[in-house]
Amino acid sequence: MEGERMNVTDITEKLQISFKATSNHLVLLKNLDIVEFRGAEGHVFYSFNRDLPKDIQKVINASLK
C-alpha cells in the first residue's frame, strides 16, 4: 500500500488472507493511526498514514517488498 490507496478486496488479494482477517487487521491499524481511510464511490480506500515517523515508514515499506 505504499503511496497508493487500496480497498479491502485489493488488500485481501495482495496479502492472500481472508476478507475477515484483512478487515480485522485494518481496524487495528486504523486504531493505531497507521492507516487512513476515505470513502469514494461506495468503497472504502485505505492508505498508510503519511505522518508516520520515517523509521516506521521504512519498516513498513521493507516488509511489503
mmCIF file as Biopython writes it, N, C-alpha, C and O atoms, coordinates in Angstrom:
data_model
#
loop_
_atom_site.group_PDB
_atom_site.id
_atom_site.type_symbol
_atom_site.label_atom_id
_atom_site.label_alt_id
_atom_site.label_comp_id
_atom_site.label_asym_id
_atom_site.label_entity_id
_atom_site.label_seq_id
_atom_site.pdbx_PDB_ins_code
_atom_site.Cartn_x
_atom_site.Cartn_y
_atom_site.Cartn_z
_atom_site.occupancy
_atom_site.B_iso_or_equiv
_atom_site.auth_seq_id
_atom_site.auth_asym_id
_atom_site.pdbx_PDB_model_num
ATOM 1   N N  . MET A ? 1  ? 0.818   -1.195  0.000  1.0 0.0 1  A 1 
ATOM 2   C CA . MET A ? 1  ? 0.000   0.000   0.000  1.0 0.0 1  A 1 
ATOM 3   C C  . MET A ? 1  ? 0.858   1.253   0.000  1.0 0.0 1  A 1 
ATOM 4   O O  . MET A ? 1  ? 0.346   2.349   0.231  1.0 0.0 1  A 1 
ATOM 5   N N  . GLU A ? 2  ? 2.072   1.124   -0.238 1.0 0.0 2  A 1 
ATOM 6   C CA . GLU A ? 2  ? 2.968   2.273   -0.198 1.0 0.0 2  A 1 
ATOM 7   C C  . GLU A ? 2  ? 2.535   3.315   -1.215 1.0 0.0 2  A 1 
ATOM 8   O O  . GLU A ? 2  ? 2.621   3.091   -2.423 1.0 0.0 2  A 1 
ATOM 9   N N  . GLY A ? 3  ? 2.061   4.471   -0.713 1.0 0.0 3  A 1 
ATOM 10  C CA . GLY A ? 3  ? 1.708   5.567   -1.589 1.0 0.0 3  A 1 
ATOM 11  C C  . GLY A ? 3  ? 0.455   5.361   -2.410 1.0 0.0 3  A 1 
ATOM 12  O O  . GLY A ? 3  ? 0.122   6.219   -3.228 1.0 0.0 3  A 1 
ATOM 13  N N  . GLU A ? 4  ? -0.238  4.281   -2.231 1.0 0.0 4  A 1 
ATOM 14  C CA . GLU A ? 4  ? -1.435  4.038   -3.011 1.0 0.0 4  A 1 
ATOM 15  C C  . GLU A ? 4  ? -2.614  3.741   -2.104 1.0 0.0 4  A 1 
ATOM 16  O O  . GLU A ? 4  ? -2.452  3.341   -0.951 1.0 0.0 4  A 1 
ATOM 17  N N  . ARG A ? 5  ? -3.792  3.944   -2.648 1.0 0.0 5  A 1 
ATOM 18  C CA . ARG A ? 5  ? -4.997  3.617   -1.906 1.0 0.0 5  A 1 
ATOM 19  C C  . ARG A ? 5  ? -5.540  2.305   -2.437 1.0 0.0 5  A 1 
ATOM 20  O O  . ARG A ? 5  ? -5.580  2.077   -3.646 1.0 0.0 5  A 1 
ATOM 21  N N  . MET A ? 6  ? -5.956  1.450   -1.521 1.0 0.0 6  A 1 
ATOM 22  C CA . MET A ? 6  ? -6.481  0.140   -1.896 1.0 0.0 6  A 1 
ATOM 23  C C  . MET A ? 6  ? -7.732  -0.136  -1.084 1.0 0.0 6  A 1 
ATOM 24  O O  . MET A ? 6  ? -7.848  0.309   0.058  1.0 0.0 6  A 1 
ATOM 25  N N  . ASN A ? 7  ? -8.675  -0.877  -1.676 1.0 0.0 7  A 1 
ATOM 26  C CA . ASN A ? 7  ? -9.844  -1.284  -0.903 1.0 0.0 7  A 1 
ATOM 27  C C  . ASN A ? 7  ? -9.560  -2.640  -0.245 1.0 0.0 7  A 1 
ATOM 28  O O  . ASN A ? 7  ? -8.518  -3.250  -0.486 1.0 0.0 7  A 1 
ATOM 29  N N  . VAL A ? 8  ? -10.501 -3.100  0.589  1.0 0.0 8  A 1 
ATOM 30  C CA . VAL A ? 8  ? -10.281 -4.343  1.347  1.0 0.0 8  A 1 
ATOM 31  C C  . VAL A ? 8  ? -10.057 -5.523  0.402  1.0 0.0 8  A 1 
ATOM 32  O O  . VAL A ? 8  ? -9.206  -6.372  0.666  1.0 0.0 8  A 1 
ATOM 33  N N  . THR A ? 9  ? -10.801 -5.581  -0.681 1.0 0.0 9  A 1 
ATOM 34  C CA . THR A ? 9  ? -10.645 -6.686  -1.636 1.0 0.0 9  A 1 
ATOM 35  C C  . THR A ? 9  ? -9.245  -6.701  -2.234 1.0 0.0 9  A 1 
ATOM 36  O O  . THR A ? 9  ? -8.623  -7.758  -2.334 1.0 0.0 9  A 1 
ATOM 37  N N  . ASP A ? 10 ? -8.746  -5.531  -2.632 1.0 0.0 10 A 1 
ATOM 38  C CA . ASP A ? 10 ? -7.386  -5.442  -3.193 1.0 0.0 10 A 1 
ATOM 39  C C  . ASP A ? 10 ? -6.343  -5.910  -2.183 1.0 0.0 10 A 1 
ATOM 40  O O  . ASP A ? 10 ? -5.423  -6.653  -2.525 1.0 0.0 10 A 1 
ATOM 41  N N  . ILE A ? 11 ? -6.496  -5.468  -0.939 1.0 0.0 11 A 1 
ATOM 42  C CA . ILE A ? 11 ? -5.546  -5.841  0.113  1.0 0.0 11 A 1 
ATOM 43  C C  . ILE A ? 11 ? -5.613  -7.338  0.388  1.0 0.0 11 A 1 
ATOM 44  O O  . ILE A ? 11 ? -4.586  -7.996  0.554  1.0 0.0 11 A 1 
ATOM 45  N N  . THR A ? 12 ? -6.842  -7.875  0.434  1.0 0.0 12 A 1 
ATOM 46  C CA . THR A ? 12 ? -7.040  -9.309  0.660  1.0 0.0 12 A 1 
ATOM 47  C C  . THR A ? 12 ? -6.315  -10.128 -0.399 1.0 0.0 12 A 1 
ATOM 48  O O  . THR A ? 12 ? -5.634  -11.104 -0.083 1.0 0.0 12 A 1 
ATOM 49  N N  . GLU A ? 13 ? -6.466  -9.726  -1.656 1.0 0.0 13 A 1 
ATOM 50  C CA . GLU A ? 13 ? -5.816  -10.451 -2.761 1.0 0.0 13 A 1 
ATOM 51  C C  . GLU A ? 13 ? -4.297  -10.340 -2.681 1.0 0.0 13 A 1 
ATOM 52  O O  . GLU A ? 13 ? -3.582  -11.318 -2.900 1.0 0.0 13 A 1 
ATOM 53  N N  . LYS A ? 14 ? -3.810  -9.143  -2.365 1.0 0.0 14 A 1 
ATOM 54  C CA . LYS A ? 14 ? -2.358  -8.944  -2.305 1.0 0.0 14 A 1 
ATOM 55  C C  . LYS A ? 14 ? -1.729  -9.750  -1.169 1.0 0.0 14 A 1 
ATOM 56  O O  . LYS A ? 14 ? -0.660  -10.337 -1.340 1.0 0.0 14 A 1 
ATOM 57  N N  . LEU A ? 15 ? -2.398  -9.777  0.002  1.0 0.0 15 A 1 
ATOM 58  C CA . LEU A ? 15 ? -1.854  -10.482 1.152  1.0 0.0 15 A 1 
ATOM 59  C C  . LEU A ? 15 ? -2.190  -11.971 1.170  1.0 0.0 15 A 1 
ATOM 60  O O  . LEU A ? 15 ? -1.587  -12.747 1.912  1.0 0.0 15 A 1 
ATOM 61  N N  . GLN A ? 16 ? -3.151  -12.355 0.349  1.0 0.0 16 A 1 
ATOM 62  C CA . GLN A ? 16 ? -3.607  -13.744 0.268  1.0 0.0 16 A 1 
ATOM 63  C C  . GLN A ? 16 ? -4.079  -14.265 1.622  1.0 0.0 16 A 1 
ATOM 64  O O  . GLN A ? 16 ? -3.720  -15.364 2.043  1.0 0.0 16 A 1 
ATOM 65  N N  . ILE A ? 17 ? -4.899  -13.440 2.297  1.0 0.0 17 A 1 
ATOM 66  C CA . ILE A ? 17 ? -5.551  -13.845 3.537  1.0 0.0 17 A 1 
ATOM 67  C C  . ILE A ? 17 ? -7.039  -13.575 3.384  1.0 0.0 17 A 1 
ATOM 68  O O  . ILE A ? 17 ? -7.458  -12.925 2.426  1.0 0.0 17 A 1 
ATOM 69  N N  . SER A ? 18 ? -7.833  -14.066 4.313  1.0 0.0 18 A 1 
ATOM 70  C CA . SER A ? 18 ? -9.282  -13.943 4.190  1.0 0.0 18 A 1 
ATOM 71  C C  . SER A ? 18 ? -9.730  -12.487 4.303  1.0 0.0 18 A 1 
ATOM 72  O O  . SER A ? 18 ? -9.028  -11.636 4.848  1.0 0.0 18 A 1 
ATOM 73  N N  . PHE A ? 19 ? -10.923 -12.233 3.768  1.0 0.0 19 A 1 
ATOM 74  C CA . PHE A ? 19 ? -11.529 -10.911 3.831  1.0 0.0 19 A 1 
ATOM 75  C C  . PHE A ? 19 ? -11.717 -10.491 5.290  1.0 0.0 19 A 1 
ATOM 76  O O  . PHE A ? 19 ? -11.439 -9.348  5.653  1.0 0.0 19 A 1 
ATOM 77  N N  . LYS A ? 20 ? -12.189 -11.416 6.118  1.0 0.0 20 A 1 
ATOM 78  C CA . LYS A ? 20 ? -12.428 -11.121 7.530  1.0 0.0 20 A 1 
ATOM 79  C C  . LYS A ? 20 ? -11.120 -10.778 8.242  1.0 0.0 20 A 1 
ATOM 80  O O  . LYS A ? 20 ? -11.068 -9.820  9.012  1.0 0.0 20 A 1 
ATOM 81  N N  . ALA A ? 21 ? -10.065 -11.552 7.991  1.0 0.0 21 A 1 
ATOM 82  C CA . ALA A ? 21 ? -8.767  -11.278 8.609  1.0 0.0 21 A 1 
ATOM 83  C C  . ALA A ? 21 ? -8.246  -9.909  8.173  1.0 0.0 21 A 1 
ATOM 84  O O  . ALA A ? 21 ? -7.712  -9.153  8.984  1.0 0.0 21 A 1 
ATOM 85  N N  . THR A ? 22 ? -8.405  -9.600  6.897  1.0 0.0 22 A 1 
ATOM 86  C CA . THR A ? 22 ? -7.966  -8.301  6.382  1.0 0.0 22 A 1 
ATOM 87  C C  . THR A ? 22 ? -8.715  -7.180  7.076  1.0 0.0 22 A 1 
ATOM 88  O O  . THR A ? 22 ? -8.109  -6.203  7.517  1.0 0.0 22 A 1 
ATOM 89  N N  . SER A ? 23 ? -10.029 -7.315  7.176  1.0 0.0 23 A 1 
ATOM 90  C CA . SER A ? 23 ? -10.846 -6.298  7.839  1.0 0.0 23 A 1 
ATOM 91  C C  . SER A ? 23 ? -10.432 -6.114  9.290  1.0 0.0 23 A 1 
ATOM 92  O O  . SER A ? 23 ? -10.314 -4.985  9.766  1.0 0.0 23 A 1 
ATOM 93  N N  . ASN A ? 24 ? -10.213 -7.210  9.988  1.0 0.0 24 A 1 
ATOM 94  C CA . ASN A ? 24 ? -9.792  -7.133  11.393 1.0 0.0 24 A 1 
ATOM 95  C C  . ASN A ? 24 ? -8.450  -6.433  11.549 1.0 0.0 24 A 1 
ATOM 96  O O  . ASN A ? 24 ? -8.272  -5.614  12.451 1.0 0.0 24 A 1 
ATOM 97  N N  . HIS A ? 25 ? -7.509  -6.753  10.674 1.0 0.0 25 A 1 
ATOM 98  C CA . HIS A ? 25 ? -6.196  -6.106  10.722 1.0 0.0 25 A 1 
ATOM 99  C C  . HIS A ? 25 ? -6.315  -4.613  10.423 1.0 0.0 25 A 1 
ATOM 100 O O  . HIS A ? 25 ? -5.653  -3.794  11.061 1.0 0.0 25 A 1 
ATOM 101 N N  . LEU A ? 26 ? -7.149  -4.264  9.463  1.0 0.0 26 A 1 
ATOM 102 C CA . LEU A ? 26 ? -7.310  -2.855  9.109  1.0 0.0 26 A 1 
ATOM 103 C C  . LEU A ? 26 ? -7.920  -2.057  10.259 1.0 0.0 26 A 1 
ATOM 104 O O  . LEU A ? 26 ? -7.557  -0.899  10.469 1.0 0.0 26 A 1 
ATOM 105 N N  . VAL A ? 27 ? -8.833  -2.656  10.996 1.0 0.0 27 A 1 
ATOM 106 C CA . VAL A ? 27 ? -9.408  -1.980  12.171 1.0 0.0 27 A 1 
ATOM 107 C C  . VAL A ? 27 ? -8.305  -1.678  13.180 1.0 0.0 27 A 1 
ATOM 108 O O  . VAL A ? 27 ? -8.231  -0.570  13.712 1.0 0.0 27 A 1 
ATOM 109 N N  . LEU A ? 28 ? -7.454  -2.660  13.441 1.0 0.0 28 A 1 
ATOM 110 C CA . LEU A ? 28 ? -6.344  -2.454  14.384 1.0 0.0 28 A 1 
ATOM 111 C C  . LEU A ? 28 ? -5.381  -1.372  13.885 1.0 0.0 28 A 1 
ATOM 112 O O  . LEU A ? 28 ? -4.979  -0.490  14.643 1.0 0.0 28 A 1 
ATOM 113 N N  . LEU A ? 29 ? -5.024  -1.450  12.621 1.0 0.0 29 A 1 
ATOM 114 C CA . LEU A ? 29 ? -4.095  -0.464  12.055 1.0 0.0 29 A 1 
ATOM 115 C C  . LEU A ? 29 ? -4.701  0.939   12.055 1.0 0.0 29 A 1 
ATOM 116 O O  . LEU A ? 29 ? -3.994  1.923   12.271 1.0 0.0 29 A 1 
ATOM 117 N N  . LYS A ? 30 ? -6.005  1.027   11.812 1.0 0.0 30 A 1 
ATOM 118 C CA . LYS A ? 30 ? -6.689  2.323   11.841 1.0 0.0 30 A 1 
ATOM 119 C C  . LYS A ? 30 ? -6.702  2.883   13.259 1.0 0.0 30 A 1 
ATOM 120 O O  . LYS A ? 30 ? -6.474  4.077   13.454 1.0 0.0 30 A 1 
ATOM 121 N N  . ASN A ? 31 ? -6.966  2.032   14.252 1.0 0.0 31 A 1 
ATOM 122 C CA . ASN A ? 31 ? -6.982  2.471   15.646 1.0 0.0 31 A 1 
ATOM 123 C C  . ASN A ? 31 ? -5.607  2.941   16.114 1.0 0.0 31 A 1 
ATOM 124 O O  . ASN A ? 31 ? -5.510  3.776   17.014 1.0 0.0 31 A 1 
ATOM 125 N N  . LEU A ? 32 ? -4.556  2.415   15.516 1.0 0.0 32 A 1 
ATOM 126 C CA . LEU A ? 32 ? -3.184  2.814   15.847 1.0 0.0 32 A 1 
ATOM 127 C C  . LEU A ? 32 ? -2.699  3.984   14.991 1.0 0.0 32 A 1 
ATOM 128 O O  . LEU A ? 32 ? -1.542  4.393   15.095 1.0 0.0 32 A 1 
ATOM 129 N N  . ASP A ? 33 ? -3.576  4.520   14.151 1.0 0.0 33 A 1 
ATOM 130 C CA . ASP A ? 33 ? -3.251  5.625   13.226 1.0 0.0 33 A 1 
ATOM 131 C C  . ASP A ? 33 ? -2.162  5.267   12.225 1.0 0.0 33 A 1 
ATOM 132 O O  . ASP A ? 33 ? -1.418  6.136   11.770 1.0 0.0 33 A 1 
ATOM 133 N N  . ILE A ? 34 ? -2.072  3.993   11.888 1.0 0.0 34 A 1 
ATOM 134 C CA . ILE A ? 34 ? -1.090  3.556   10.893 1.0 0.0 34 A 1 
ATOM 135 C C  . ILE A ? 34 ? -1.670  3.674   9.488  1.0 0.0 34 A 1 
ATOM 136 O O  . ILE A ? 34 ? -0.955  3.989   8.537  1.0 0.0 34 A 1 
ATOM 137 N N  . VAL A ? 35 ? -2.969  3.421   9.365  1.0 0.0 35 A 1 
ATOM 138 C CA . VAL A ? 35 ? -3.633  3.588   8.074  1.0 0.0 35 A 1 
ATOM 139 C C  . VAL A ? 35 ? -4.730  4.636   8.193  1.0 0.0 35 A 1 
ATOM 140 O O  . VAL A ? 35 ? -5.289  4.871   9.265  1.0 0.0 35 A 1 
ATOM 141 N N  . GLU A ? 36 ? -5.014  5.250   7.063  1.0 0.0 36 A 1 
ATOM 142 C CA . GLU A ? 36 ? -6.111  6.198   6.933  1.0 0.0 36 A 1 
ATOM 143 C C  . GLU A ? 36 ? -7.100  5.617   5.945  1.0 0.0 36 A 1 
ATOM 144 O O  . GLU A ? 36 ? -6.755  4.735   5.159  1.0 0.0 36 A 1 
ATOM 145 N N  . PHE A ? 37 ? -8.321  6.103   5.979  1.0 0.0 37 A 1 
ATOM 146 C CA . PHE A ? 37 ? -9.302  5.607   5.027  1.0 0.0 37 A 1 
ATOM 147 C C  . PHE A ? 37 ? -10.164 6.750   4.522  1.0 0.0 37 A 1 
ATOM 148 O O  . PHE A ? 37 ? -10.362 7.761   5.196  1.0 0.0 37 A 1 
ATOM 149 N N  . ARG A ? 38 ? -10.674 6.551   3.300  1.0 0.0 38 A 1 
ATOM 150 C CA . ARG A ? 38 ? -11.594 7.508   2.682  1.0 0.0 38 A 1 
ATOM 151 C C  . ARG A ? 38 ? -12.619 6.745   1.880  1.0 0.0 38 A 1 
ATOM 152 O O  . ARG A ? 38 ? -12.303 5.756   1.219  1.0 0.0 38 A 1 
ATOM 153 N N  . GLY A ? 39 ? -13.823 7.201   1.943  1.0 0.0 39 A 1 
ATOM 154 C CA . GLY A ? 39 ? -14.885 6.603   1.151  1.0 0.0 39 A 1 
ATOM 155 C C  . GLY A ? 39 ? -15.013 7.318   -0.178 1.0 0.0 39 A 1 
ATOM 156 O O  . GLY A ? 39 ? -14.931 8.544   -0.252 1.0 0.0 39 A 1 
ATOM 157 N N  . ALA A ? 40 ? -15.215 6.542   -1.219 1.0 0.0 40 A 1 
ATOM 158 C CA . ALA A ? 40 ? -15.418 7.101   -2.556 1.0 0.0 40 A 1 
ATOM 159 C C  . ALA A ? 40 ? -16.174 6.089   -3.404 1.0 0.0 40 A 1 
ATOM 160 O O  . ALA A ? 40 ? -15.818 4.912   -3.462 1.0 0.0 40 A 1 
ATOM 161 N N  . GLU A ? 41 ? -17.208 6.565   -4.051 1.0 0.0 41 A 1 
ATOM 162 C CA . GLU A ? 41 ? -17.968 5.731   -4.987 1.0 0.0 41 A 1 
ATOM 163 C C  . GLU A ? 41 ? -18.437 4.427   -4.349 1.0 0.0 41 A 1 
ATOM 164 O O  . GLU A ? 41 ? -18.388 3.377   -4.989 1.0 0.0 41 A 1 
ATOM 165 N N  . GLY A ? 42 ? -18.887 4.480   -3.105 1.0 0.0 42 A 1 
ATOM 166 C CA . GLY A ? 42 ? -19.405 3.297   -2.436 1.0 0.0 42 A 1 
ATOM 167 C C  . GLY A ? 42 ? -18.356 2.341   -1.917 1.0 0.0 42 A 1 
ATOM 168 O O  . GLY A ? 42 ? -18.694 1.246   -1.471 1.0 0.0 42 A 1 
ATOM 169 N N  . HIS A ? 43 ? -17.090 2.723   -1.963 1.0 0.0 43 A 1 
ATOM 170 C CA . HIS A ? 43 ? -15.990 1.880   -1.480 1.0 0.0 43 A 1 
ATOM 171 C C  . HIS A ? 43 ? -15.192 2.639   -0.431 1.0 0.0 43 A 1 
ATOM 172 O O  . HIS A ? 43 ? -15.210 3.869   -0.386 1.0 0.0 43 A 1 
ATOM 173 N N  . VAL A ? 44 ? -14.501 1.897   0.399  1.0 0.0 44 A 1 
ATOM 174 C CA . VAL A ? 44 ? -13.578 2.500   1.360  1.0 0.0 44 A 1 
ATOM 175 C C  . VAL A ? 44 ? -12.170 2.168   0.890  1.0 0.0 44 A 1 
ATOM 176 O O  . VAL A ? 44 ? -11.849 1.008   0.633  1.0 0.0 44 A 1 
ATOM 177 N N  . PHE A ? 45 ? -11.345 3.178   0.781  1.0 0.0 45 A 1 
ATOM 178 C CA . PHE A ? 45 ? -9.967  3.001   0.342  1.0 0.0 45 A 1 
ATOM 179 C C  . PHE A ? 45 ? -9.023  3.322   1.483  1.0 0.0 45 A 1 
ATOM 180 O O  . PHE A ? 45 ? -9.198  4.314   2.190  1.0 0.0 45 A 1 
ATOM 181 N N  . TYR A ? 46 ? -8.021  2.474   1.655  1.0 0.0 46 A 1 
ATOM 182 C CA . TYR A ? 46 ? -7.056  2.607   2.741  1.0 0.0 46 A 1 
ATOM 183 C C  . TYR A ? 46 ? -5.697  2.988   2.182  1.0 0.0 46 A 1 
ATOM 184 O O  . TYR A ? 46 ? -5.330  2.588   1.078  1.0 0.0 46 A 1 
ATOM 185 N N  . SER A ? 47 ? -4.959  3.762   2.955  1.0 0.0 47 A 1 
ATOM 186 C CA . SER A ? 47 ? -3.573  4.081   2.620  1.0 0.0 47 A 1 
ATOM 187 C C  . SER A ? 47 ? -2.820  4.285   3.929  1.0 0.0 47 A 1 
ATOM 188 O O  . SER A ? 47 ? -3.430  4.511   4.974  1.0 0.0 47 A 1 
ATOM 189 N N  . PHE A ? 48 ? -1.494  4.205   3.869  1.0 0.0 48 A 1 
ATOM 190 C CA . PHE A ? 48 ? -0.706  4.417   5.061  1.0 0.0 48 A 1 
ATOM 191 C C  . PHE A ? 48 ? -0.745  5.889   5.448  1.0 0.0 48 A 1 
ATOM 192 O O  . PHE A ? 48 ? -0.776  6.768   4.587  1.0 0.0 48 A 1 
ATOM 193 N N  . ASN A ? 49 ? -0.742  6.140   6.719  1.0 0.0 49 A 1 
ATOM 194 C CA . ASN A ? 49 ? -0.707  7.490   7.257  1.0 0.0 49 A 1 
ATOM 195 C C  . ASN A ? 49 ? 0.636   8.114   6.882  1.0 0.0 49 A 1 
ATOM 196 O O  . ASN A ? 49 ? 1.689   7.607   7.271  1.0 0.0 49 A 1 
ATOM 197 N N  . ARG A ? 50 ? 0.602   9.187   6.144  1.0 0.0 50 A 1 
ATOM 198 C CA . ARG A ? 50 ? 1.842   9.824   5.688  1.0 0.0 50 A 1 
ATOM 199 C C  . ARG A ? 50 ? 2.571   10.555  6.803  1.0 0.0 50 A 1 
ATOM 200 O O  . ARG A ? 50 ? 3.727   10.944  6.638  1.0 0.0 50 A 1 
ATOM 201 N N  . ASP A ? 51 ? 1.906   10.744  7.939  1.0 0.0 51 A 1 
ATOM 202 C CA . ASP A ? 51 ? 2.529   11.440  9.060  1.0 0.0 51 A 1 
ATOM 203 C C  . ASP A ? 51 ? 3.269   10.503  10.017 1.0 0.0 51 A 1 
ATOM 204 O O  . ASP A ? 51 ? 3.753   10.935  11.063 1.0 0.0 51 A 1 
ATOM 205 N N  . LEU A ? 52 ? 3.356   9.215   9.655  1.0 0.0 52 A 1 
ATOM 206 C CA . LEU A ? 52 ? 4.102   8.273   10.486 1.0 0.0 52 A 1 
ATOM 207 C C  . LEU A ? 52 ? 5.573   8.662   10.505 1.0 0.0 52 A 1 
ATOM 208 O O  . LEU A ? 52 ? 6.085   9.196   9.521  1.0 0.0 52 A 1 
ATOM 209 N N  . PRO A ? 53 ? 6.255   8.399   11.611 1.0 0.0 53 A 1 
ATOM 210 C CA . PRO A ? 53 ? 7.697   8.659   11.641 1.0 0.0 53 A 1 
ATOM 211 C C  . PRO A ? 53 ? 8.414   7.908   10.514 1.0 0.0 53 A 1 
ATOM 212 O O  . PRO A ? 53 ? 8.007   6.811   10.133 1.0 0.0 53 A 1 
ATOM 213 N N  . LYS A ? 54 ? 9.455   8.496   9.999  1.0 0.0 54 A 1 
ATOM 214 C CA . LYS A ? 54 ? 10.183  7.935   8.850  1.0 0.0 54 A 1 
ATOM 215 C C  . LYS A ? 54 ? 10.711  6.527   9.120  1.0 0.0 54 A 1 
ATOM 216 O O  . LYS A ? 54 ? 10.707  5.693   8.214  1.0 0.0 54 A 1 
ATOM 217 N N  . ASP A ? 55 ? 11.166  6.242   10.348 1.0 0.0 55 A 1 
ATOM 218 C CA . ASP A ? 55 ? 11.698  4.906   10.621 1.0 0.0 55 A 1 
ATOM 219 C C  . ASP A ? 55 ? 10.595  3.855   10.547 1.0 0.0 55 A 1 
ATOM 220 O O  . ASP A ? 55 ? 10.843  2.735   10.101 1.0 0.0 55 A 1 
ATOM 221 N N  . ILE A ? 56 ? 9.395   4.193   10.971 1.0 0.0 56 A 1 
ATOM 222 C CA . ILE A ? 56 ? 8.272   3.259   10.860 1.0 0.0 56 A 1 
ATOM 223 C C  . ILE A ? 56 ? 7.896   3.064   9.393  1.0 0.0 56 A 1 
ATOM 224 O O  . ILE A ? 56 ? 7.601   1.948   8.967  1.0 0.0 56 A 1 
ATOM 225 N N  . GLN A ? 57 ? 7.906   4.148   8.626  1.0 0.0 57 A 1 
ATOM 226 C CA . GLN A ? 57 ? 7.619   4.035   7.190  1.0 0.0 57 A 1 
ATOM 227 C C  . GLN A ? 57 ? 8.616   3.112   6.507  1.0 0.0 57 A 1 
ATOM 228 O O  . GLN A ? 57 ? 8.231   2.329   5.640  1.0 0.0 57 A 1 
ATOM 229 N N  . LYS A ? 58 ? 9.886   3.189   6.880  1.0 0.0 58 A 1 
ATOM 230 C CA . LYS A ? 58 ? 10.915  2.339   6.287  1.0 0.0 58 A 1 
ATOM 231 C C  . LYS A ? 58 ? 10.650  0.866   6.599  1.0 0.0 58 A 1 
ATOM 232 O O  . LYS A ? 58 ? 10.797  0.012   5.725  1.0 0.0 58 A 1 
ATOM 233 N N  . VAL A ? 59 ? 10.262  0.566   7.833  1.0 0.0 59 A 1 
ATOM 234 C CA . VAL A ? 59 ? 9.953   -0.814  8.220  1.0 0.0 59 A 1 
ATOM 235 C C  . VAL A ? 59 ? 8.767   -1.339  7.422  1.0 0.0 59 A 1 
ATOM 236 O O  . VAL A ? 59 ? 8.796   -2.466  6.927  1.0 0.0 59 A 1 
ATOM 237 N N  . ILE A ? 60 ? 7.736   -0.531  7.297  1.0 0.0 60 A 1 
ATOM 238 C CA . ILE A ? 60 ? 6.550   -0.922  6.539  1.0 0.0 60 A 1 
ATOM 239 C C  . ILE A ? 60 ? 6.901   -1.176  5.082  1.0 0.0 60 A 1 
ATOM 240 O O  . ILE A ? 60 ? 6.518   -2.201  4.518  1.0 0.0 60 A 1 
ATOM 241 N N  . ASN A ? 61 ? 7.622   -0.254  4.477  1.0 0.0 61 A 1 
ATOM 242 C CA . ASN A ? 61 ? 7.999   -0.389  3.070  1.0 0.0 61 A 1 
ATOM 243 C C  . ASN A ? 61 ? 8.882   -1.614  2.843  1.0 0.0 61 A 1 
ATOM 244 O O  . ASN A ? 61 ? 8.731   -2.303  1.834  1.0 0.0 61 A 1 
ATOM 245 N N  . ALA A ? 62 ? 9.797   -1.894  3.764  1.0 0.0 62 A 1 
ATOM 246 C CA . ALA A ? 62 ? 10.663  -3.065  3.624  1.0 0.0 62 A 1 
ATOM 247 C C  . ALA A ? 62 ? 9.864   -4.349  3.724  1.0 0.0 62 A 1 
ATOM 248 O O  . ALA A ? 62 ? 10.169  -5.325  3.038  1.0 0.0 62 A 1 
ATOM 249 N N  . SER A ? 63 ? 8.841   -4.361  4.572  1.0 0.0 63 A 1 
ATOM 250 C CA . SER A ? 63 ? 8.056   -5.582  4.747  1.0 0.0 63 A 1 
ATOM 251 C C  . SER A ? 63 ? 7.133   -5.840  3.562  1.0 0.0 63 A 1 
ATOM 252 O O  . SER A ? 63 ? 6.665   -6.965  3.386  1.0 0.0 63 A 1 
ATOM 253 N N  . LEU A ? 64 ? 6.864   -4.833  2.754  1.0 0.0 64 A 1 
ATOM 254 C CA . LEU A ? 64 ? 5.981   -5.004  1.594  1.0 0.0 64 A 1 
ATOM 255 C C  . LEU A ? 64 ? 6.728   -5.504  0.368  1.0 0.0 64 A 1 
ATOM 256 O O  . LEU A ? 64 ? 6.098   -5.871  -0.625 1.0 0.0 64 A 1 
ATOM 257 N N  . LYS A ? 65 ? 8.029   -5.528  0.412  1.0 0.0 65 A 1 
ATOM 258 C CA . LYS A ? 65 ? 8.804   -5.954  -0.766 1.0 0.0 65 A 1 
ATOM 259 C C  . LYS A ? 65 ? 8.956   -7.438  -0.811 1.0 0.0 65 A 1 
ATOM 260 O O  . LYS A ? 65 ? 9.578   -7.967  -1.732 1.0 0.0 65 A 1 
#
